[in-house]
Amino acid sequence: MALEHGERPWGTYTVLDENSSYKIKRIEVLPGQRLSLQKHHHRSEHWIVVSGTALVTCGEEQSIVNVNESTFIPIGQLHRLENPGKIPLVIIEVQSGEYLGEDDIVRFQDDYQRAGEEAPCMS
């Protein structure tokens, strides 16, 4: 089975495994890049940093997440993933929820002019 892979302005993602209740992705964020400020109506996300350093926005809080550390994004929580470092940031994302479609993204702010989209693409 071929894995789903996507190129985005901020980097790449690859779906490693999925079923009806979870999806696991490898996400690589290029140095100095960030995903949109967004939320999801139907899924939560757990991010585990495997390489680099992540700057995570979750609600009003910002935190640095280092290698072998993780963070949890609850359903409906405004969030963003950024790479403030000089090497690629690689995370493993575990999504869980009743619906895991890529169209469950509501963007509020985006460096690539995608804000306001509920788009069928990965953040």
Secondary structure, DSSP 4 states (H G I P E B T S, - for coil): -PPPEEEETTEEEEEEEE-SSEEEEEEEE-TT-BPPEEE-SSEEEEEEEEES-EEEEETTEEEEE-TT-EEEE-TT--EEEE--SSS-EEEEEEEEES---TT--EEEE-TTS-TT---SS--
